[in-house]
């Protein structure tokens, strides 16, 4: 869920975009495979720019995997996709 103070960064179409990308990606986390029926799904911006809603910049994640992805980025592992396997 987008915090009220951050809504301006996501754009007016964010809810629609979020729903469409989750649907298009099979309603499941792209990292662990958990489904929308099991857990709430989020959409991660790979380049961390919430205004960049190009499909190739978006990734459907469950909250756990989204947290892990953010940690990877903060620790400097964003350029090594295999590093995630350590978590």
MARTORFI-191888 format. One record per atom (N, C-alpha, C): residue number from 1; atom name; x, y, z. Coordinates in pm, whole numbers, padded with zeros to 5 digits. Last residue first. Example, Ala and Ser with C-alpha at 12.3 -4.5 7.8 and 13.67 -1.06 7.14 Angstrom:
2
<pos 2; site N; x 01285; y -00225; z 00708>
<pos 2; site CA; x 01367; y -00106; z 00714>
<pos 2; site C; x 01290; y 00003; z 00787>
<pos 1; site N; x 01319; y -00569; z 00780>
<pos 1; site CA; x 01230; y -00450; z 00780>
<pos 1; site C; x 01320; y -00330; z 00780>
***
This chain:
87
<pos 87; site N; x 01964; y -01522; z 00099>
<pos 87; site CA; x 01860; y -01488; z 00194>
<pos 87; site C; x 01761; y -01601; z 00196>
<pos 86; site N; x 02115; y -01613; z -00109>
<pos 86; site CA; x 02171; y -01624; z 00024>
<pos 86; site C; x 02068; y -01596; z 00131>
<pos 85; site N; x 01984; y -01549; z -00338>
<pos 85; site CA; x 01971; y -01686; z -00292>
<pos 85; site C; x 02028; y -01705; z -00153>
<pos 84; site N; x 02069; y -01295; z -00405>
<pos 84; site CA; x 01943; y -01308; z -00336>
<pos 84; site C; x 01928; y -01448; z -00276>
<pos 83; site N; x 02290; y -01325; z -00565>
<pos 83; site CA; x 02312; y -01291; z -00426>
<pos 83; site C; x 02184; y -01313; z -00344>
<pos 82; site N; x 02213; y -01348; z -00826>
<pos 82; site CA; x 02238; y -01470; z -00752>
<pos 82; site C; x 02258; y -01446; z -00604>
<pos 81; site N; x 02200; y -01084; z -00925>
<pos 81; site CA; x 02076; y -01156; z -00897>
<pos 81; site C; x 02097; y -01284; z -00818>
<pos 80; site N; x 02367; y -00816; z -00864>
<pos 80; site CA; x 02401; y -00958; z -00863>
<pos 80; site C; x 02277; y -01039; z -00825>
<pos 79; site N; x 02302; y -00555; z -00831>
<pos 79; site CA; x 02355; y -00594; z -00962>
<pos 79; site C; x 02393; y -00740; z -00970>
<pos 78; site N; x 02225; y -00520; z -00565>
<pos 78; site CA; x 02123; y -00512; z -00670>
<pos 78; site C; x 02173; y -00555; z -00807>
<pos 77; site N; x 02372; y -00517; z -00332>
<pos 77; site CA; x 02371; y -00641; z -00410>
<pos 77; site C; x 02279; y -00636; z -00531>
<pos 76; site N; x 02381; y -00312; z -00142>
<pos 76; site CA; x 02463; y -00302; z -00262>
<pos 76; site C; x 02469; y -00426; z -00348>
<pos 75; site N; x 02210; y -00298; z 00066>
<pos 75; site CA; x 02342; y -00356; z 00094>
<pos 75; site C; x 02434; y -00355; z -00027>
<pos 74; site N; x 01982; y -00200; z -00056>
<pos 74; site CA; x 02047; y -00118; z 00046>
<pos 74; site C; x 02187; y -00168; z 00080>
<pos 73; site N; x 01922; y -00422; z -00216>
<pos 73; site CA; x 01956; y -00294; z -00278>
<pos 73; site C; x 02032; y -00208; z -00179>
<pos 72; site N; x 01863; y -00611; z -00020>
<pos 72; site CA; x 01969; y -00636; z -00118>
<pos 72; site C; x 02017; y -00505; z -00178>
<pos 71; site N; x 01640; y -00488; z 00100>
<pos 71; site CA; x 01762; y -00509; z 00178>
<pos 71; site C; x 01882; y -00531; z 00084>
<pos 70; site N; x 01456; y -00505; z -00110>
<pos 70; site CA; x 01499; y -00373; z -00062>
<pos 70; site C; x 01628; y -00384; z 00019>
<pos 69; site N; x 01432; y -00785; z -00122>
<pos 69; site CA; x 01482; y -00710; z -00238>
<pos 69; site C; x 01532; y -00572; z -00195>
<pos 68; site N; x 01319; y -00838; z 00130>
<pos 68; site CA; x 01450; y -00894; z 00095>
<pos 68; site C; x 01512; y -00816; z -00021>
<pos 67; site N; x 01072; y -00707; z 00098>
<pos 67; site CA; x 01164; y -00666; z 00203>
<pos 67; site C; x 01306; y -00714; z 00171>
<pos 66; site N; x 00969; y -00862; z -00108>
<pos 66; site CA; x 00989; y -00719; z -00131>
<pos 66; site C; x 01088; y -00665; z -00027>
<pos 65; site N; x 00945; y -01107; z 00019>
<pos 65; site CA; x 01042; y -01094; z -00090>
<pos 65; site C; x 01070; y -00947; z -00122>
<pos 64; site N; x 00740; y -01034; z 00203>
<pos 64; site CA; x 00868; y -01089; z 00249>
<pos 64; site C; x 00975; y -01070; z 00142>
<pos 63; site N; x 00522; y -00947; z 00039>
<pos 63; site CA; x 00589; y -00855; z 00131>
<pos 63; site C; x 00727; y -00905; z 00177>
<pos 62; site N; x 00578; y -01072; z -00296>
<pos 62; site CA; x 00507; y -01078; z -00169>
<pos 62; site C; x 00582; y -00985; z -00073>
<pos 61; site N; x 00593; y -00893; z -00609>
<pos 61; site CA; x 00656; y -00960; z -00495>
<pos 61; site C; x 00560; y -00969; z -00377>
<pos 60; site N; x 00646; y -00818; z -00941>
<pos 60; site CA; x 00544; y -00856; z -00843>
<pos 60; site C; x 00611; y -00938; z -00733>
<pos 59; site N; x 00813; y -00544; z -01075>
<pos 59; site CA; x 00828; y -00683; z -01033>
<pos 59; site C; x 00723; y -00711; z -00925>
<pos 58; site N; x 00897; y -00315; z -01337>
<pos 58; site CA; x 00810; y -00359; z -01228>
<pos 58; site C; x 00825; y -00508; z -01201>
<pos 57; site N; x 01030; y -00242; z -01560>
<pos 57; site CA; x 01082; y -00189; z -01434>
<pos 57; site C; x 01003; y -00240; z -01313>
<pos 56; site N; x 00889; y -00334; z -01775>
<pos 56; site CA; x 01019; y -00397; z -01748>
<pos 56; site C; x 01083; y -00348; z -01618>
<pos 55; site N; x 00668; y -00156; z -01776>
<pos 55; site CA; x 00651; y -00296; z -01737>
<pos 55; site C; x 00784; y -00363; z -01701>
<pos 54; site N; x 00715; y 00161; z -01628>
<pos 54; site CA; x 00732; y 00074; z -01745>
<pos 54; site C; x 00729; y -00071; z -01697>
<pos 53; site N; x 00685; y 00355; z -01434>
<pos 53; site CA; x 00595; y 00240; z -01433>
<pos 53; site C; x 00600; y 00158; z -01562>
<pos 52; site N; x 00841; y 00561; z -01254>
<pos 52; site CA; x 00880; y 00482; z -01371>
<pos 52; site C; x 00802; y 00352; z -01372>
<pos 51; site N; x 00785; y 00673; z -01013>
<pos 51; site CA; x 00716; y 00732; z -01129>
<pos 51; site C; x 00747; y 00656; z -01258>
<pos 50; site N; x 00943; y 00547; z -00826>
<pos 50; site CA; x 00801; y 00515; z -00829>
<pos 50; site C; x 00724; y 00578; z -00945>
<pos 49; site N; x 01241; y 00410; z -00870>
<pos 49; site CA; x 01174; y 00534; z -00911>
<pos 49; site C; x 01025; y 00505; z -00924>
<pos 48; site N; x 01385; y 00179; z -00836>
<pos 48; site CA; x 01344; y 00254; z -00716>
<pos 48; site C; x 01282; y 00389; z -00747>
<pos 47; site N; x 01420; y 00007; z -01039>
<pos 47; site CA; x 01514; y 00120; z -01033>
<pos 47; site C; x 01481; y 00216; z -00918>
<pos 46; site N; x 01212; y -00172; z -00986>
<pos 46; site CA; x 01350; y -00219; z -00987>
<pos 46; site C; x 01450; y -00104; z -00974>
<pos 45; site N; x 00952; y -00143; z -00780>
<pos 45; site CA; x 01014; y -00070; z -00889>
<pos 45; site C; x 01163; y -00102; z -00886>
<pos 44; site N; x 00719; y -00398; z -00696>
<pos 44; site CA; x 00849; y -00335; z -00671>
<pos 44; site C; x 00898; y -00264; z -00796>
<pos 43; site N; x 00409; y -00446; z -00566>
<pos 43; site CA; x 00482; y -00426; z -00691>
<pos 43; site C; x 00606; y -00343; z -00660>
<pos 42; site N; x 00270; y -00713; z -00364>
<pos 42; site CA; x 00315; y -00576; z -00385>
<pos 42; site C; x 00383; y -00567; z -00521>
<pos 41; site N; x 00000; y -00912; z -00245>
<pos 41; site CA; x 00113; y -00892; z -00334>
<pos 41; site C; x 00143; y -00743; z -00351>
<pos 40; site N; x -00099; y -01098; z 00038>
<pos 40; site CA; x -00108; y -00971; z -00034>
<pos 40; site C; x 00016; y -00954; z -00121>
<pos 39; site N; x -00133; y -01455; z 00002>
<pos 39; site CA; x -00075; y -01337; z 00066>
<pos 39; site C; x -00097; y -01214; z -00023>
<pos 38; site N; x -00276; y -01660; z -00125>
<pos 38; site CA; x -00204; y -01688; z -00001>
<pos 38; site C; x -00166; y -01561; z 00076>
<pos 37; site N; x -00380; y -01557; z -00355>
<pos 37; site CA; x -00474; y -01622; z -00262>
<pos 37; site C; x -00409; y -01647; z -00126>
<pos 36; site N; x -00158; y -01476; z -00491>
<pos 36; site CA; x -00245; y -01372; z -00437>
<pos 36; site C; x -00346; y -01430; z -00338>
<pos 35; site N; x 00106; y -01710; z -00406>
<pos 35; site CA; x -00002; y -01654; z -00487>
<pos 35; site C; x -00081; y -01548; z -00414>
<pos 34; site N; x 00459; y -01749; z -00418>
<pos 34; site CA; x 00335; y -01742; z -00340>
<pos 34; site C; x 00229; y -01668; z -00422>
<pos 33; site N; x 00701; y -01747; z -00556>
<pos 33; site CA; x 00587; y -01816; z -00616>
<pos 33; site C; x 00458; y -01813; z -00535>
<pos 32; site N; x 00930; y -01609; z -00496>
<pos 32; site CA; x 00903; y -01731; z -00420>
<pos 32; site C; x 00783; y -01809; z -00473>
<pos 31; site N; x 00946; y -01413; z -00708>
<pos 31; site CA; x 01064; y -01472; z -00645>
<pos 31; site C; x 01033; y -01605; z -00578>
<pos 30; site N; x 00709; y -01316; z -00797>
<pos 30; site CA; x 00805; y -01359; z -00898>
<pos 30; site C; x 00932; y -01419; z -00838>
<pos 29; site N; x 00406; y -01413; z -00659>
<pos 29; site CA; x 00535; y -01350; z -00633>
<pos 29; site C; x 00637; y -01405; z -00734>
<pos 28; site N; x 00119; y -01400; z -00877>
<pos 28; site CA; x 00210; y -01469; z -00786>
<pos 28; site C; x 00340; y -01393; z -00772>
<pos 27; site N; x -00055; y -01343; z -01091>
<pos 27; site CA; x -00100; y -01327; z -00953>
<pos 27; site C; x -00014; y -01405; z -00855>
<pos 26; site N; x 00058; y -01343; z -01346>
<pos 26; site CA; x 00002; y -01466; z -01292>
<pos 26; site C; x -00039; y -01463; z -01146>
<pos 25; site N; x 00130; y -01105; z -01453>
<pos 25; site CA; x 00238; y -01191; z -01404>
<pos 25; site C; x 00186; y -01315; z -01330>
<pos 24; site N; x -00113; y -00978; z -01505>
<pos 24; site CA; x -00029; y -01022; z -01618>
<pos 24; site C; x 00080; y -01120; z -01575>
<pos 23; site N; x -00194; y -00912; z -01243>
<pos 23; site CA; x -00274; y -01003; z -01327>
<pos 23; site C; x -00187; y -01063; z -01437>
<pos 22; site N; x 00004; y -00730; z -01175>
<pos 22; site CA; x -00016; y -00850; z -01093>
<pos 22; site C; x -00092; y -00954; z -01174>
<pos 21; site N; x -00039; y -00536; z -01370>
<pos 21; site CA; x 00088; y -00608; z -01369>
<pos 21; site C; x 00077; y -00735; z -01285>
<pos 20; site N; x -00301; y -00443; z -01308>
<pos 20; site CA; x -00272; y -00504; z -01438>
<pos 20; site C; x -00144; y -00586; z -01435>
<pos 19; site N; x -00268; y -00332; z -01049>
<pos 19; site CA; x -00361; y -00443; z -01071>
<pos 19; site C; x -00329; y -00517; z -01201>
<pos 18; site N; x -00083; y -00127; z -01108>
<pos 18; site CA; x -00052; y -00232; z -01012>
<pos 18; site C; x -00139; y -00355; z -01036>
<pos 17; site N; x -00232; y 00032; z -01286>
<pos 17; site CA; x -00107; y -00030; z -01331>
<pos 17; site C; x -00072; y -00148; z -01240>
<pos 16; site N; x -00438; y 00117; z -01112>
<pos 16; site CA; x -00469; y 00041; z -01234>
<pos 16; site C; x -00345; y -00034; z -01283>
<pos 15; site N; x -00291; y 00257; z -00921>
<pos 15; site CA; x -00377; y 00145; z -00882>
<pos 15; site C; x -00409; y 00055; z -01000>
<pos 14; site N; x -00159; y 00461; z -01082>
<pos 14; site CA; x -00087; y 00355; z -01013>
<pos 14; site C; x -00174; y 00235; z -00976>
<pos 13; site N; x -00247; y 00682; z -01219>
<pos 13; site CA; x -00284; y 00551; z -01273>
<pos 13; site C; x -00226; y 00434; z -01195>
<pos 12; site N; x -00135; y 00907; z -01103>
<pos 12; site CA; x -00279; y 00884; z -01089>
<pos 12; site C; x -00321; y 00744; z -01131>
<pos 11; site N; x 00183; y 00850; z -00936>
<pos 11; site CA; x 00096; y 00888; z -01048>
<pos 11; site C; x -00047; y 00845; z -01027>
<pos 10; site N; x 00374; y 00822; z -00740>
<pos 10; site CA; x 00331; y 00704; z -00816>
<pos 10; site C; x 00242; y 00737; z -00935>
<pos 9; site N; x 00415; y 01060; z -00605>
<pos 9; site CA; x 00526; y 01004; z -00683>
<pos 9; site C; x 00482; y 00890; z -00775>
<pos 8; site N; x 00188; y 01112; z -00458>
<pos 8; site CA; x 00219; y 01201; z -00570>
<pos 8; site C; x 00330; y 01144; z -00659>
<pos 7; site N; x 00198; y 00925; z -00246>
<pos 7; site CA; x 00105; y 00906; z -00357>
<pos 7; site C; x 00140; y 00990; z -00479>
<pos 6; site N; x 00344; y 00962; z -00016>
<pos 6; site CA; x 00416; y 00919; z -00137>
<pos 6; site C; x 00327; y 00906; z -00260>
<pos 5; site N; x 00173; y 01025; z 00192>
<pos 5; site CA; x 00273; y 01125; z 00155>
<pos 5; site C; x 00348; y 01089; z 00027>
<pos 4; site N; x 00024; y 00781; z 00213>
<pos 4; site CA; x -00039; y 00904; z 00166>
<pos 4; site C; x 00064; y 01006; z 00118>
<pos 3; site N; x 00189; y 00489; z 00094>
<pos 3; site CA; x 00164; y 00584; z 00201>
<pos 3; site C; x 00112; y 00714; z 00141>
<pos 2; site N; x 00053; y 00221; z -00080>
<pos 2; site CA; x 00129; y 00345; z -00091>
<pos 2; site C; x 00090; y 00439; z 00022>
<pos 1; site N; x 00084; y -00118; z 00000>
<pos 1; site CA; x 00000; y 00000; z 00000>
<pos 1; site C; x 00089; y 00125; z 00000>
***
